[in-house]
């Protein structure tokens, strides 16, 4: 929480850090998520299996998580509404290849759609 208080509102010109003034006008302020921790309900994931073992060290299974797999557009809107310019998200590979050697056509199509969500055109690789 303290980190958010330091950065909020997002600096747009210069900030002083450890006695040095740093121009942040060109910074790309962003947020990031981790696939398994936010997607939810990925039964093919190794982590899902570990979470549900009888003697698992995982204290709380991810379950539905925050369902970013289906709500990623809302997540991006929330980040943009908070003033962030960049959103980094991951795709749990086990959604694309749920069984070794089998690639899900439906998930591959979804992943291909996500890869087109980028602006400006020169933003670099996803």
TAQUI-V995304 format. One record per residue. N is the residue number from 0. RES is the residue in one small letter. PHI is phi as a letter, one per 20 degrees, with the letter a starting at -180 (none if undefined). PSI is psi in radians with two decimals (none if undefined). D_CENTER is the distance of its C-alpha to the mean C-alpha in whole Angstrom. Layout:
n & res & phi & psi & d_center
N & RES & PHI & PSI & D_CENTER
N & RES & PHI & PSI & D_CENTER
This chain:
n & res & phi & psi & d_center
0 & x & none & -0.70 & 19
1 & x & f & -0.64 & 21
2 & x & f & -0.74 & 19
3 & x & f & -0.66 & 18
4 & x & f & -0.61 & 21
5 & x & f & -0.73 & 22
6 & x & e & -0.23 & 19
7 & x & d & 2.28 & 20
8 & x & f & 2.77 & 21
9 & x & f & 2.28 & 20
10 & x & f & 2.48 & 22
11 & x & c & -0.13 & 24
12 & x & c & -1.30 & 27
13 & x & b & 2.58 & 27
14 & x & c & 2.71 & 27
15 & x & d & 2.15 & 29
16 & x & c & 2.06 & 27
17 & x & l & 0.73 & 30
18 & x & n & 0.01 & 33
19 & x & d & 2.39 & 31
20 & x & e & 2.20 & 30
21 & x & d & 2.25 & 27
22 & x & f & 2.06 & 27
23 & x & d & 0.26 & 23
24 & x & f & -0.43 & 24
25 & x & e & 0.05 & 22
26 & x & f & 2.55 & 19
27 & x & d & 1.84 & 16
28 & x & e & 2.24 & 14
29 & x & b & 3.05 & 10
30 & x & c & 2.83 & 7
31 & x & b & 2.66 & 4
32 & x & c & 2.78 & 3
33 & x & d & 2.33 & 5
34 & x & g & -1.07 & 6
35 & x & f & -0.62 & 10
36 & x & f & -0.33 & 9
37 & x & d & -0.44 & 7
38 & x & f & -0.93 & 9
39 & x & n & 2.62 & 12
40 & x & l & 0.75 & 16
41 & x & d & 1.51 & 15
42 & x & f & -0.36 & 19
43 & x & e & -0.14 & 19
44 & x & f & 2.45 & 17
45 & x & g & -0.64 & 19
46 & x & f & -0.62 & 17
47 & x & f & -0.78 & 18
48 & x & f & -0.77 & 22
49 & x & f & -0.75 & 22
50 & x & f & -0.53 & 21
51 & x & d & 0.14 & 23
52 & x & f & 2.52 & 26
53 & x & g & -0.64 & 29
54 & x & d & 0.60 & 29
55 & x & f & 2.52 & 25
56 & x & f & -0.20 & 24
57 & x & f & 2.14 & 21
58 & x & f & -0.54 & 22
59 & x & b & 1.99 & 20
60 & x & f & 2.69 & 19
61 & x & f & -0.53 & 15
62 & x & l & -2.27 & 17
63 & x & f & -0.25 & 15
64 & x & l & -2.34 & 13
65 & x & d & 0.20 & 11
66 & x & l & 0.71 & 11
67 & x & f & -0.29 & 8
68 & x & g & -0.69 & 10
69 & x & e & -0.35 & 13
70 & x & d & 0.40 & 11
71 & x & f & -0.57 & 9
72 & x & f & -0.73 & 12
73 & x & f & -0.70 & 12
74 & x & g & -0.76 & 9
75 & x & f & -0.71 & 9
76 & x & f & -0.71 & 13
77 & x & f & -0.77 & 12
78 & x & f & -0.78 & 11
79 & x & f & -0.71 & 14
80 & x & f & -0.43 & 16
81 & x & e & 0.01 & 16
82 & x & n & 0.07 & 16
83 & x & e & 2.58 & 13
84 & x & d & -0.24 & 14
85 & x & c & 2.55 & 10
86 & x & c & 2.00 & 7
87 & x & d & 2.17 & 5
88 & x & c & 2.72 & 3
89 & x & d & 2.77 & 5
90 & x & d & 2.20 & 8
91 & x & f & 2.06 & 11
92 & x & g & -0.53 & 14
93 & x & f & -0.21 & 16
94 & x & f & -0.60 & 15
95 & x & f & -0.75 & 17
96 & x & c & 1.38 & 19
97 & x & f & -0.49 & 20
98 & x & c & 2.38 & 23
99 & x & g & 2.17 & 24
100 & x & n & -0.17 & 26
101 & x & d & 2.09 & 25
102 & x & d & 2.18 & 22
103 & x & f & 2.05 & 21
104 & x & f & -0.72 & 22
105 & x & f & -0.80 & 20
106 & x & f & -0.62 & 17
107 & x & f & -0.66 & 18
108 & x & f & -0.74 & 19
109 & x & f & -0.80 & 15
110 & x & f & -0.68 & 14
111 & x & f & -0.66 & 16
112 & x & f & -0.74 & 16
113 & x & f & -0.66 & 12
114 & x & f & -0.30 & 13
115 & x & e & -0.09 & 16
116 & x & e & 1.51 & 13
117 & x & b & 2.43 & 14
118 & x & b & 2.47 & 17
119 & x & f & 3.08 & 19
120 & x & f & -0.46 & 20
121 & x & e & 0.42 & 20
122 & x & f & -0.17 & 17
123 & x & n & -3.12 & 17
124 & x & f & 2.67 & 15
125 & x & e & none & 12
